[in-house]
Amino acid sequence: MYTVNSCRGIPIRLTDERWAHIVEEHCELAGMLYEVLDAVALPERVMAGNAGECLAIKPMRPDKSLVVVYREDEDLRDGFVITAFVTKRIRSLDRRPQIWP
């Protein structure tokens, strides 16, 4: 299990099981574990999800961004990664409310 603090200081867990699931569904992320963790800790920005989750966005190249979806509970000071993916469709994320910075 890996843990990194979100940009708001909440510890976010990424279990081996969850990482294996992410890589199985998004094979382009194989070998990018530390980039995924870095996106949670040092995102360019964080957008709100539809059901209370956070979407950390970190540009990879001018035309692609890494998105890590995670949930955090400020009261419990705990959180976990749900999934991660690479996208070119950053405009669709721009329509969401930005929650950080």
C-alpha angles and dihedrals in degrees: 000000000000127000129194131170116248120232086267093054098255116137109243119198127213111189125204089243092054092046091052089051092049093050091046091055097036107032091176087074095061107124092018100098094123092046089055092050090046091053089059094046099039110021124165086229142338123229129196119254125218095257105035098284125129125236112208111200124201121173114234099179132350090273102035137056134189113231121196117191115206142156125226132188112204093192094054093034089226138114146159142210115253101184144323135213144165119244142180090193097086092144091069089056091048089068091065123089112268111230099179137069 
